[in-house]
Amino acid sequence: MLAAAIMVVMVSCKNCGKEFRLTAVRIDSGESLKTGTFSNVNEVCPHCGQMNTYNEKSMIWREE
């Protein structure tokens, strides 16, 4: 049996512009992308320490 791929979510910091992984959002299937609501996710950038709010339009989905 094959293991399910984990989807991770990346964003670009609104302050410094560096890309990082959101820790608050993690899904295990493409179906979750269609049914989930991913808005107003607050995350601190690990590069500059600035807190920002991200929505689905600013998220980049990647398979891990």
Summary of the structure (lengths in Angstrom):
residues: 64
radius of gyration: 12.4
end to end distance: 17.6
largest distance: 42.8
contacts: 146
relative contact order: 0.35
helix: 14%
strand: 42%
